Amino acid sequence: RAELAGASLQRANLTDASFKSANLYRANFQASDMQLARLLNTNARDADFSYTALQGASFHEANLEGANFTGADLRRAVFTRAVIERADFRGAWHVHRANFDHAVGE
């Protein structure tokens, strides 16, 4: 289990990365490439995903409370059973093409 709380990973290439059960509380992924990344059962409360490429990323059962997705590309991103209370999706791209089935806080 990765312990990356508060980590600064801006502009990182994290394509197809796995963060299963990781602690990403307040981590900064701003402007990173996270296409196809898997954040399954991850704690990403208050994390910053603004302007990040998240096409096809999976946030299944992730805690995304208060996370920032401003300007992120959410094409085919999966948020099934994720906690998205207070998450900021303003200005995110392709929100209508993401899967929010059974997400809490829609």
PDB file as gemmi writes it, atoms N, CA and C in Angstrom:
CRYST1    1.000    1.000    1.000  90.00  90.00  90.00 P 1                      
ATOM      1  N   ARG A   1       0.848  -1.178   0.000  1.00  0.00           N  
ATOM      2  CA  ARG A   1       0.000   0.000   0.000  1.00  0.00           C  
ATOM      3  C   ARG A   1       0.892   1.238   0.000  1.00  0.00           C  
ATOM      4  N   ALA A   2       0.776   2.042  -1.046  1.00  0.00           N  
ATOM      5  CA  ALA A   2       1.599   3.249  -1.173  1.00  0.00           C  
ATOM      6  C   ALA A   2       1.125   4.341  -0.215  1.00  0.00           C  
ATOM      7  N   GLU A   3       2.055   4.986   0.431  1.00  0.00           N  
ATOM      8  CA  GLU A   3       1.786   6.090   1.353  1.00  0.00           C  
ATOM      9  C   GLU A   3       2.292   7.369   0.690  1.00  0.00           C  
ATOM     10  N   LEU A   4       1.385   8.063  -0.007  1.00  0.00           N  
ATOM     11  CA  LEU A   4       1.774   9.253  -0.766  1.00  0.00           C  
ATOM     12  C   LEU A   4       0.988  10.486  -0.331  1.00  0.00           C  
ATOM     13  N   ALA A   5       0.551  10.519   0.904  1.00  0.00           N  
ATOM     14  CA  ALA A   5      -0.201  11.668   1.411  1.00  0.00           C  
ATOM     15  C   ALA A   5       0.636  12.934   1.258  1.00  0.00           C  
ATOM     16  N   GLY A   6       0.052  13.945   0.645  1.00  0.00           N  
ATOM     17  CA  GLY A   6       0.733  15.228   0.463  1.00  0.00           C  
ATOM     18  C   GLY A   6       1.807  15.231  -0.603  1.00  0.00           C  
ATOM     19  N   ALA A   7       1.960  14.144  -1.341  1.00  0.00           N  
ATOM     20  CA  ALA A   7       3.010  14.059  -2.365  1.00  0.00           C  
ATOM     21  C   ALA A   7       2.768  15.071  -3.482  1.00  0.00           C  
ATOM     22  N   SER A   8       3.842  15.558  -4.051  1.00  0.00           N  
ATOM     23  CA  SER A   8       3.782  16.515  -5.152  1.00  0.00           C  
ATOM     24  C   SER A   8       4.203  15.804  -6.439  1.00  0.00           C  
ATOM     25  N   LEU A   9       3.233  15.484  -7.274  1.00  0.00           N  
ATOM     26  CA  LEU A   9       3.487  14.721  -8.500  1.00  0.00           C  
ATOM     27  C   LEU A   9       2.985  15.467  -9.740  1.00  0.00           C  
ATOM     28  N   GLN A  10       3.083  16.784  -9.736  1.00  0.00           N  
ATOM     29  CA  GLN A  10       2.614  17.572 -10.864  1.00  0.00           C  
ATOM     30  C   GLN A  10       3.372  17.209 -12.140  1.00  0.00           C  
ATOM     31  N   ARG A  11       2.624  17.221 -13.253  1.00  0.00           N  
ATOM     32  CA  ARG A  11       3.177  16.990 -14.590  1.00  0.00           C  
ATOM     33  C   ARG A  11       3.883  15.637 -14.735  1.00  0.00           C  
ATOM     34  N   ALA A  12       3.539  14.673 -13.888  1.00  0.00           N  
ATOM     35  CA  ALA A  12       4.161  13.346 -13.944  1.00  0.00           C  
ATOM     36  C   ALA A  12       3.479  12.476 -15.004  1.00  0.00           C  
ATOM     37  N   ASN A  13       4.230  11.561 -15.586  1.00  0.00           N  
ATOM     38  CA  ASN A  13       3.659  10.579 -16.495  1.00  0.00           C  
ATOM     39  C   ASN A  13       3.321   9.333 -15.671  1.00  0.00           C  
ATOM     40  N   LEU A  14       2.042   9.193 -15.369  1.00  0.00           N  
ATOM     41  CA  LEU A  14       1.561   8.090 -14.544  1.00  0.00           C  
ATOM     42  C   LEU A  14       0.564   7.233 -15.331  1.00  0.00           C  
ATOM     43  N   THR A  15       0.747   7.172 -16.633  1.00  0.00           N  
ATOM     44  CA  THR A  15      -0.125   6.382 -17.492  1.00  0.00           C  
ATOM     45  C   THR A  15      -0.113   4.923 -17.052  1.00  0.00           C  
ATOM     46  N   ASP A  16      -1.301   4.359 -16.882  1.00  0.00           N  
ATOM     47  CA  ASP A  16      -1.483   2.956 -16.525  1.00  0.00           C  
ATOM     48  C   ASP A  16      -0.921   2.604 -15.137  1.00  0.00           C  
ATOM     49  N   ALA A  17      -0.728   3.598 -14.289  1.00  0.00           N  
ATOM     50  CA  ALA A  17      -0.194   3.357 -12.937  1.00  0.00           C  
ATOM     51  C   ALA A  17      -1.275   2.746 -12.043  1.00  0.00           C  
ATOM     52  N   SER A  18      -0.842   1.981 -11.059  1.00  0.00           N  
ATOM     53  CA  SER A  18      -1.768   1.390 -10.101  1.00  0.00           C  
ATOM     54  C   SER A  18      -1.505   1.979  -8.716  1.00  0.00           C  
ATOM     55  N   PHE A  19      -2.580   2.532  -8.125  1.00  0.00           N  
ATOM     56  CA  PHE A  19      -2.510   3.087  -6.772  1.00  0.00           C  
ATOM     57  C   PHE A  19      -3.518   2.374  -5.880  1.00  0.00           C  
ATOM     58  N   LYS A  20      -3.675   1.069  -6.044  1.00  0.00           N  
ATOM     59  CA  LYS A  20      -4.678   0.310  -5.297  1.00  0.00           C  
ATOM     60  C   LYS A  20      -4.460   0.457  -3.791  1.00  0.00           C  
ATOM     61  N   SER A  21      -5.517   0.884  -3.110  1.00  0.00           N  
ATOM     62  CA  SER A  21      -5.529   1.058  -1.645  1.00  0.00           C  
ATOM     63  C   SER A  21      -4.491   2.055  -1.145  1.00  0.00           C  
ATOM     64  N   ALA A  22      -4.010   2.925  -2.002  1.00  0.00           N  
ATOM     65  CA  ALA A  22      -2.982   3.906  -1.609  1.00  0.00           C  
ATOM     66  C   ALA A  22      -3.585   5.055  -0.806  1.00  0.00           C  
ATOM     67  N   ASN A  23      -2.757   5.688   0.003  1.00  0.00           N  
ATOM     68  CA  ASN A  23      -3.150   6.901   0.709  1.00  0.00           C  
ATOM     69  C   ASN A  23      -2.607   8.086  -0.087  1.00  0.00           C  
ATOM     70  N   LEU A  24      -3.514   8.778  -0.793  1.00  0.00           N  
ATOM     71  CA  LEU A  24      -3.147   9.931  -1.629  1.00  0.00           C  
ATOM     72  C   LEU A  24      -3.764  11.210  -1.077  1.00  0.00           C  
ATOM     73  N   TYR A  25      -4.056  11.221   0.210  1.00  0.00           N  
ATOM     74  CA  TYR A  25      -4.676  12.389   0.839  1.00  0.00           C  
ATOM     75  C   TYR A  25      -3.852  13.648   0.548  1.00  0.00           C  
ATOM     76  N   ARG A  26      -4.518  14.650  -0.047  1.00  0.00           N  
ATOM     77  CA  ARG A  26      -3.922  15.952  -0.384  1.00  0.00           C  
ATOM     78  C   ARG A  26      -2.736  15.851  -1.356  1.00  0.00           C  
ATOM     79  N   ALA A  27      -2.629  14.753  -2.093  1.00  0.00           N  
ATOM     80  CA  ALA A  27      -1.567  14.634  -3.103  1.00  0.00           C  
ATOM     81  C   ALA A  27      -1.878  15.558  -4.274  1.00  0.00           C  
ATOM     82  N   ASN A  28      -0.842  16.041  -4.939  1.00  0.00           N  
ATOM     83  CA  ASN A  28      -0.998  16.975  -6.048  1.00  0.00           C  
ATOM     84  C   ASN A  28      -0.563  16.307  -7.354  1.00  0.00           C  
ATOM     85  N   PHE A  29      -1.555  16.039  -8.232  1.00  0.00           N  
ATOM     86  CA  PHE A  29      -1.315  15.426  -9.529  1.00  0.00           C  
ATOM     87  C   PHE A  29      -1.563  16.421 -10.660  1.00  0.00           C  
ATOM     88  N   GLN A  30      -1.577  17.686 -10.356  1.00  0.00           N  
ATOM     89  CA  GLN A  30      -1.950  18.719 -11.323  1.00  0.00           C  
ATOM     90  C   GLN A  30      -1.188  18.568 -12.640  1.00  0.00           C  
ATOM     91  N   ALA A  31      -1.944  18.583 -13.754  1.00  0.00           N  
ATOM     92  CA  ALA A  31      -1.410  18.539 -15.122  1.00  0.00           C  
ATOM     93  C   ALA A  31      -0.623  17.263 -15.419  1.00  0.00           C  
ATOM     94  N   SER A  32      -0.909  16.184 -14.704  1.00  0.00           N  
ATOM     95  CA  SER A  32      -0.233  14.906 -14.955  1.00  0.00           C  
ATOM     96  C   SER A  32      -0.965  14.110 -16.028  1.00  0.00           C  
ATOM     97  N   ASP A  33      -0.297  13.101 -16.558  1.00  0.00           N  
ATOM     98  CA  ASP A  33      -0.913  12.171 -17.493  1.00  0.00           C  
ATOM     99  C   ASP A  33      -1.212  10.895 -16.712  1.00  0.00           C  
ATOM    100  N   MET A  34      -2.490  10.693 -16.415  1.00  0.00           N  
ATOM    101  CA  MET A  34      -2.912   9.522 -15.631  1.00  0.00           C  
ATOM    102  C   MET A  34      -3.904   8.675 -16.420  1.00  0.00           C  
ATOM    103  N   GLN A  35      -3.778   8.659 -17.734  1.00  0.00           N  
ATOM    104  CA  GLN A  35      -4.668   7.853 -18.545  1.00  0.00           C  
ATOM    105  C   GLN A  35      -4.549   6.390 -18.140  1.00  0.00           C  
ATOM    106  N   LEU A  36      -5.699   5.738 -17.997  1.00  0.00           N  
ATOM    107  CA  LEU A  36      -5.785   4.318 -17.648  1.00  0.00           C  
ATOM    108  C   LEU A  36      -5.254   3.992 -16.249  1.00  0.00           C  
ATOM    109  N   ALA A  37      -4.997   4.994 -15.426  1.00  0.00           N  
ATOM    110  CA  ALA A  37      -4.527   4.743 -14.054  1.00  0.00           C  
ATOM    111  C   ALA A  37      -5.636   4.076 -13.244  1.00  0.00           C  
ATOM    112  N   ARG A  38      -5.248   3.284 -12.275  1.00  0.00           N  
ATOM    113  CA  ARG A  38      -6.191   2.574 -11.424  1.00  0.00           C  
ATOM    114  C   ARG A  38      -6.007   3.023  -9.966  1.00  0.00           C  
ATOM    115  N   LEU A  39      -7.021   3.724  -9.479  1.00  0.00           N  
ATOM    116  CA  LEU A  39      -7.011   4.208  -8.097  1.00  0.00           C  
ATOM    117  C   LEU A  39      -8.149   3.512  -7.357  1.00  0.00           C  
ATOM    118  N   LEU A  40      -8.038   2.214  -7.209  1.00  0.00           N  
ATOM    119  CA  LEU A  40      -9.097   1.382  -6.641  1.00  0.00           C  
ATOM    120  C   LEU A  40      -9.017   1.384  -5.122  1.00  0.00           C  
ATOM    121  N   ASN A  41     -10.159   1.696  -4.487  1.00  0.00           N  
ATOM    122  CA  ASN A  41     -10.219   1.707  -3.025  1.00  0.00           C  
ATOM    123  C   ASN A  41      -9.133   2.608  -2.428  1.00  0.00           C  
ATOM    124  N   THR A  42      -8.932   3.738  -3.065  1.00  0.00           N  
ATOM    125  CA  THR A  42      -7.860   4.676  -2.698  1.00  0.00           C  
ATOM    126  C   THR A  42      -8.407   5.834  -1.871  1.00  0.00           C  
ATOM    127  N   ASN A  43      -7.628   6.318  -0.917  1.00  0.00           N  
ATOM    128  CA  ASN A  43      -7.985   7.534  -0.186  1.00  0.00           C  
ATOM    129  C   ASN A  43      -7.318   8.710  -0.896  1.00  0.00           C  
ATOM    130  N   ALA A  44      -8.120   9.456  -1.672  1.00  0.00           N  
ATOM    131  CA  ALA A  44      -7.597  10.626  -2.379  1.00  0.00           C  
ATOM    132  C   ALA A  44      -8.380  11.870  -1.962  1.00  0.00           C  
ATOM    133  N   ARG A  45      -8.753  11.925  -0.676  1.00  0.00           N  
ATOM    134  CA  ARG A  45      -9.464  13.103  -0.163  1.00  0.00           C  
ATOM    135  C   ARG A  45      -8.619  14.341  -0.360  1.00  0.00           C  
ATOM    136  N   ASP A  46      -9.261  15.399  -0.851  1.00  0.00           N  
ATOM    137  CA  ASP A  46      -8.626  16.709  -1.044  1.00  0.00           C  
ATOM    138  C   ASP A  46      -7.429  16.664  -1.995  1.00  0.00           C  
ATOM    139  N   ALA A  47      -7.338  15.636  -2.831  1.00  0.00           N  
ATOM    140  CA  ALA A  47      -6.248  15.547  -3.822  1.00  0.00           C  
ATOM    141  C   ALA A  47      -6.537  16.498  -4.985  1.00  0.00           C  
ATOM    142  N   ASP A  48      -5.489  16.919  -5.671  1.00  0.00           N  
ATOM    143  CA  ASP A  48      -5.622  17.844  -6.800  1.00  0.00           C  
ATOM    144  C   ASP A  48      -5.330  17.121  -8.113  1.00  0.00           C  
ATOM    145  N   PHE A  49      -6.405  16.901  -8.897  1.00  0.00           N  
ATOM    146  CA  PHE A  49      -6.297  16.290 -10.216  1.00  0.00           C  
ATOM    147  C   PHE A  49      -6.601  17.326 -11.297  1.00  0.00           C  
ATOM    148  N   SER A  50      -6.460  18.604 -10.986  1.00  0.00           N  
ATOM    149  CA  SER A  50      -6.823  19.638 -11.950  1.00  0.00           C  
ATOM    150  C   SER A  50      -5.925  19.575 -13.181  1.00  0.00           C  
ATOM    151  N   TYR A  51      -6.579  19.737 -14.336  1.00  0.00           N  
ATOM    152  CA  TYR A  51      -5.907  19.752 -15.648  1.00  0.00           C  
ATOM    153  C   TYR A  51      -5.143  18.454 -15.937  1.00  0.00           C  
ATOM    154  N   THR A  52      -5.586  17.363 -15.316  1.00  0.00           N  
ATOM    155  CA  THR A  52      -4.939  16.064 -15.493  1.00  0.00           C  
ATOM    156  C   THR A  52      -5.663  15.248 -16.562  1.00  0.00           C  
ATOM    157  N   ALA A  53      -4.913  14.506 -17.366  1.00  0.00           N  
ATOM    158  CA  ALA A  53      -5.486  13.600 -18.366  1.00  0.00           C  
ATOM    159  C   ALA A  53      -5.882  12.311 -17.653  1.00  0.00           C  
ATOM    160  N   LEU A  54      -7.186  12.094 -17.502  1.00  0.00           N  
ATOM    161  CA  LEU A  54      -7.691  10.940 -16.756  1.00  0.00           C  
ATOM    162  C   LEU A  54      -8.526  10.010 -17.643  1.00  0.00           C  
ATOM    163  N   GLN A  55      -8.295  10.039 -18.944  1.00  0.00           N  
ATOM    164  CA  GLN A  55      -9.075   9.200 -19.848  1.00  0.00           C  
ATOM    165  C   GLN A  55      -8.926   7.727 -19.471  1.00  0.00           C  
ATOM    166  N   GLY A  56     -10.061   7.078 -19.237  1.00  0.00           N  
ATOM    167  CA  GLY A  56     -10.054   5.659 -18.923  1.00  0.00           C  
ATOM    168  C   GLY A  56      -9.554   5.310 -17.529  1.00  0.00           C  
ATOM    169  N   ALA A  57      -9.297   6.296 -16.688  1.00  0.00           N  
ATOM    170  CA  ALA A  57      -8.832   6.023 -15.318  1.00  0.00           C  
ATOM    171  C   ALA A  57      -9.985   5.437 -14.493  1.00  0.00           C  
ATOM    172  N   SER A  58      -9.656   4.612 -13.515  1.00  0.00           N  
ATOM    173  CA  SER A  58     -10.672   4.001 -12.659  1.00  0.00           C  
ATOM    174  C   SER A  58     -10.480   4.431 -11.210  1.00  0.00           C  
ATOM    175  N   PHE A  59     -11.566   4.990 -10.646  1.00  0.00           N  
ATOM    176  CA  PHE A  59     -11.584   5.420  -9.251  1.00  0.00           C  
ATOM    177  C   PHE A  59     -12.602   4.585  -8.470  1.00  0.00           C  
ATOM    178  N   HIS A  60     -12.723   3.300  -8.789  1.00  0.00           N  
ATOM    179  CA  HIS A  60     -13.719   2.421  -8.175  1.00  0.00           C  
ATOM    180  C   HIS A  60     -13.528   2.382  -6.654  1.00  0.00           C  
ATOM    181  N   GLU A  61     -14.601   2.716  -5.941  1.00  0.00           N  
ATOM    182  CA  GLU A  61     -14.627   2.728  -4.478  1.00  0.00           C  
ATOM    183  C   GLU A  61     -13.565   3.628  -3.847  1.00  0.00           C  
ATOM    184  N   ALA A  62     -13.135   4.654  -4.562  1.00  0.00           N  
ATOM    185  CA  ALA A  62     -12.150   5.604  -4.023  1.00  0.00           C  
ATOM    186  C   ALA A  62     -12.845   6.685  -3.197  1.00  0.00           C  
ATOM    187  N   ASN A  63     -12.153   7.184  -2.193  1.00  0.00           N  
ATOM    188  CA  ASN A  63     -12.649   8.329  -1.428  1.00  0.00           C  
ATOM    189  C   ASN A  63     -12.056   9.580  -2.070  1.00  0.00           C  
ATOM    190  N   LEU A  64     -12.909  10.326  -2.787  1.00  0.00           N  
ATOM    191  CA  LEU A  64     -12.485  11.537  -3.507  1.00  0.00           C  
ATOM    192  C   LEU A  64     -13.136  12.778  -2.913  1.00  0.00           C  
ATOM    193  N   GLU A  65     -13.521  12.688  -1.659  1.00  0.00           N  
ATOM    194  CA  GLU A  65     -14.182  13.809  -1.002  1.00  0.00           C  
ATOM    195  C   GLU A  65     -13.298  15.053  -1.064  1.00  0.00           C  
ATOM    196  N   GLY A  66     -13.847  16.134  -1.622  1.00  0.00           N  
ATOM    197  CA  GLY A  66     -13.118  17.395  -1.707  1.00  0.00           C  
ATOM    198  C   GLY A  66     -12.024  17.445  -2.759  1.00  0.00           C  
ATOM    199  N   ALA A  67     -11.911  16.415  -3.595  1.00  0.00           N  
ATOM    200  CA  ALA A  67     -10.859  16.406  -4.634  1.00  0.00           C  
ATOM    201  C   ALA A  67     -11.173  17.429  -5.734  1.00  0.00           C  
ATOM    202  N   ASN A  68     -10.128  17.922  -6.367  1.00  0.00           N  
ATOM    203  CA  ASN A  68     -10.258  18.939  -7.407  1.00  0.00           C  
ATOM    204  C   ASN A  68     -10.012  18.323  -8.782  1.00  0.00           C  
ATOM    205  N   PHE A  69     -11.048  18.368  -9.644  1.00  0.00           N  
ATOM    206  CA  PHE A  69     -10.953  17.853 -11.010  1.00  0.00           C  
ATOM    207  C   PHE A  69     -11.130  18.975 -12.037  1.00  0.00           C  
ATOM    208  N   THR A  70     -10.940  20.214 -11.637  1.00  0.00           N  
ATOM    209  CA  THR A  70     -11.118  21.346 -12.531  1.00  0.00           C  
ATOM    210  C   THR A  70     -10.258  21.183 -13.780  1.00  0.00           C  
ATOM    211  N   GLY A  71     -10.884  21.268 -14.956  1.00  0.00           N  
ATOM    212  CA  GLY A  71     -10.145  21.209 -16.213  1.00  0.00           C  
ATOM    213  C   GLY A  71      -9.602  19.842 -16.580  1.00  0.00           C  
ATOM    214  N   ALA A  72      -9.896  18.798 -15.794  1.00  0.00           N  
ATOM    215  CA  ALA A  72      -9.400  17.446 -16.089  1.00  0.00           C  
ATOM    216  C   ALA A  72     -10.198  16.835 -17.244  1.00  0.00           C  
ATOM    217  N   ASP A  73      -9.577  15.941 -17.999  1.00  0.00           N  
ATOM    218  CA  ASP A  73     -10.259  15.215 -19.076  1.00  0.00           C  
ATOM    219  C   ASP A  73     -10.753  13.887 -18.501  1.00  0.00           C  
ATOM    220  N   LEU A  74     -12.074  13.732 -18.401  1.00  0.00           N  
ATOM    221  CA  LEU A  74     -12.673  12.573 -17.747  1.00  0.00           C  
ATOM    222  C   LEU A  74     -13.273  11.564 -18.727  1.00  0.00           C  
ATOM    223  N   ARG A  75     -12.895  11.630 -19.994  1.00  0.00           N  
ATOM    224  CA  ARG A  75     -13.430  10.680 -20.978  1.00  0.00           C  
ATOM    225  C   ARG A  75     -13.215   9.241 -20.520  1.00  0.00           C  
ATOM    226  N   ARG A  76     -14.315   8.494 -20.440  1.00  0.00           N  
ATOM    227  CA  ARG A  76     -14.295   7.066 -20.071  1.00  0.00           C  
ATOM    228  C   ARG A  76     -13.747   6.798 -18.662  1.00  0.00           C  
ATOM    229  N   ALA A  77     -13.607   7.826 -17.835  1.00  0.00           N  
ATOM    230  CA  ALA A  77     -13.175   7.609 -16.444  1.00  0.00           C  
ATOM    231  C   ALA A  77     -14.313   6.933 -15.674  1.00  0.00           C  
ATOM    232  N   VAL A  78     -13.954   6.101 -14.712  1.00  0.00           N  
ATOM    233  CA  VAL A  78     -14.938   5.316 -13.963  1.00  0.00           C  
ATOM    234  C   VAL A  78     -14.869   5.705 -12.479  1.00  0.00           C  
ATOM    235  N   PHE A  79     -16.031   6.135 -11.946  1.00  0.00           N  
ATOM    236  CA  PHE A  79     -16.132   6.557 -10.551  1.00  0.00           C  
ATOM    237  C   PHE A  79     -17.164   5.702  -9.811  1.00  0.00           C  
ATOM    238  N   THR A  80     -17.290   4.422 -10.170  1.00  0.00           N  
ATOM    239  CA  THR A  80     -18.306   3.574  -9.553  1.00  0.00           C  
ATOM    240  C   THR A  80     -18.051   3.423  -8.053  1.00  0.00           C  
ATOM    241  N   ARG A  81     -19.117   3.648  -7.304  1.00  0.00           N  
ATOM    242  CA  ARG A  81     -19.094   3.541  -5.836  1.00  0.00           C  
ATOM    243  C   ARG A  81     -18.064   4.462  -5.155  1.00  0.00           C  
ATOM    244  N   ALA A  82     -17.622   5.469  -5.868  1.00  0.00           N  
ATOM    245  CA  ALA A  82     -16.668   6.427  -5.287  1.00  0.00           C  
ATOM    246  C   ALA A  82     -17.409   7.466  -4.440  1.00  0.00           C  
ATOM    247  N   VAL A  83     -16.737   7.990  -3.443  1.00  0.00           N  
ATOM    248  CA  VAL A  83     -17.275   9.088  -2.634  1.00  0.00           C  
ATOM    249  C   VAL A  83     -16.797  10.381  -3.286  1.00  0.00           C  
ATOM    250  N   ILE A  84     -17.759  11.162  -3.804  1.00  0.00           N  
ATOM    251  CA  ILE A  84     -17.391  12.394  -4.533  1.00  0.00           C  
ATOM    252  C   ILE A  84     -18.004  13.645  -3.891  1.00  0.00           C  
ATOM    253  N   GLU A  85     -18.350  13.551  -2.616  1.00  0.00           N  
ATOM    254  CA  GLU A  85     -18.897  14.715  -1.916  1.00  0.00           C  
ATOM    255  C   GLU A  85     -17.873  15.842  -1.905  1.00  0.00           C  
ATOM    256  N   ARG A  86     -18.351  17.048  -2.192  1.00  0.00           N  
ATOM    257  CA  ARG A  86     -17.524  18.263  -2.224  1.00  0.00           C  
ATOM    258  C   ARG A  86     -16.434  18.238  -3.302  1.00  0.00           C  
ATOM    259  N   ALA A  87     -16.398  17.206  -4.153  1.00  0.00           N  
ATOM    260  CA  ALA A  87     -15.407  17.185  -5.244  1.00  0.00           C  
ATOM    261  C   ALA A  87     -15.785  18.267  -6.256  1.00  0.00           C  
ATOM    262  N   ASP A  88     -14.789  18.908  -6.837  1.00  0.00           N  
ATOM    263  CA  ASP A  88     -15.006  20.019  -7.766  1.00  0.00           C  
ATOM    264  C   ASP A  88     -14.759  19.551  -9.196  1.00  0.00           C  
ATOM    265  N   PHE A  89     -15.849  19.460  -9.975  1.00  0.00           N  
ATOM    266  CA  PHE A  89     -15.765  19.047 -11.371  1.00  0.00           C  
ATOM    267  C   PHE A  89     -16.008  20.220 -12.316  1.00  0.00           C  
ATOM    268  N   ARG A  90     -16.010  21.454 -11.802  1.00  0.00           N  
ATOM    269  CA  ARG A  90     -16.263  22.618 -12.660  1.00  0.00           C  
ATOM    270  C   ARG A  90     -15.176  22.733 -13.727  1.00  0.00           C  
ATOM    271  N   GLY A  91     -15.608  22.889 -14.953  1.00  0.00           N  
ATOM    272  CA  GLY A  91     -14.663  23.063 -16.050  1.00  0.00           C  
ATOM    273  C   GLY A  91     -13.980  21.781 -16.494  1.00  0.00           C  
ATOM    274  N   ALA A  92     -14.366  20.634 -15.911  1.00  0.00           N  
ATOM    275  CA  ALA A  92     -13.786  19.353 -16.342  1.00  0.00           C  
ATOM    276  C   ALA A  92     -14.330  18.998 -17.725  1.00  0.00           C  
ATOM    277  N   TRP A  93     -13.535  18.327 -18.513  1.00  0.00           N  
ATOM    278  CA  TRP A  93     -13.904  17.948 -19.871  1.00  0.00           C  
ATOM    279  C   TRP A  93     -14.549  16.569 -19.882  1.00  0.00           C  
ATOM    280  N   HIS A  94     -15.606  16.428 -20.665  1.00  0.00           N  
ATOM    281  CA  HIS A  94     -16.257  15.139 -20.936  1.00  0.00           C  
ATOM    282  C   HIS A  94     -16.818  14.457 -19.687  1.00  0.00           C  
ATOM    283  N   VAL A  95     -17.319  15.240 -18.743  1.00  0.00           N  
ATOM    284  CA  VAL A  95     -17.927  14.667 -17.534  1.00  0.00           C  
ATOM    285  C   VAL A  95     -19.065  13.729 -17.933  1.00  0.00           C  
ATOM    286  N   HIS A  96     -19.818  14.091 -18.971  1.00  0.00           N  
ATOM    287  CA  HIS A  96     -20.954  13.284 -19.424  1.00  0.00           C  
ATOM    288  C   HIS A  96     -20.519  11.932 -19.990  1.00  0.00           C  
ATOM    289  N   ARG A  97     -19.240  11.761 -20.274  1.00  0.00           N  
ATOM    290  CA  ARG A  97     -18.737  10.493 -20.803  1.00  0.00           C  
ATOM    291  C   ARG A  97     -18.049   9.643 -19.728  1.00  0.00           C  
ATOM    292  N   ALA A  98     -18.116  10.104 -18.477  1.00  0.00           N  
ATOM    293  CA  ALA A  98     -17.561   9.340 -17.351  1.00  0.00           C  
ATOM    294  C   ALA A  98     -18.682   8.504 -16.727  1.00  0.00           C  
ATOM    295  N   ASN A  99     -18.307   7.469 -16.002  1.00  0.00           N  
ATOM    296  CA  ASN A  99     -19.263   6.575 -15.363  1.00  0.00           C  
ATOM    297  C   ASN A  99     -19.295   6.861 -13.859  1.00  0.00           C  
ATOM    298  N   PHE A 100     -20.440   7.370 -13.385  1.00  0.00           N  
ATOM    299  CA  PHE A 100     -20.600   7.686 -11.968  1.00  0.00           C  
ATOM    300  C   PHE A 100     -21.617   6.759 -11.300  1.00  0.00           C  
ATOM    301  N   ASP A 101     -21.787   5.534 -11.800  1.00  0.00           N  
ATOM    302  CA  ASP A 101     -22.751   4.596 -11.245  1.00  0.00           C  
ATOM    303  C   ASP A 101     -22.503   4.364  -9.753  1.00  0.00           C  
ATOM    304  N   HIS A 102     -23.545   4.577  -8.979  1.00  0.00           N  
ATOM    305  CA  HIS A 102     -23.543   4.335  -7.531  1.00  0.00           C  
ATOM    306  C   HIS A 102     -22.502   5.189  -6.785  1.00  0.00           C  
ATOM    307  N   ALA A 103     -22.059   6.280  -7.374  1.00  0.00           N  
ATOM    308  CA  ALA A 103     -21.169   7.204  -6.663  1.00  0.00           C  
ATOM    309  C   ALA A 103     -21.959   7.909  -5.566  1.00  0.00           C  
ATOM    310  N   VAL A 104     -21.316   8.216  -4.458  1.00  0.00           N  
ATOM    311  CA  VAL A 104     -21.972   8.872  -3.321  1.00  0.00           C  
ATOM    312  C   VAL A 104     -21.638  10.355  -3.356  1.00  0.00           C  
ATOM    313  N   GLY A 105     -22.703  11.178  -3.319  1.00  0.00           N  
ATOM    314  CA  GLY A 105     -22.496  12.624  -3.286  1.00  0.00           C  
ATOM    315  C   GLY A 105     -22.637  13.273  -4.634  1.00  0.00           C  
ATOM    316  N   GLU A 106     -23.314  12.595  -5.556  1.00  0.00           N  
ATOM    317  CA  GLU A 106     -23.488  13.128  -6.914  1.00  0.00           C  
ATOM    318  C   GLU A 106     -24.193  14.447  -6.906  1.00  0.00           C  
TER     319      GLU A 106                                                      
END                                                                             
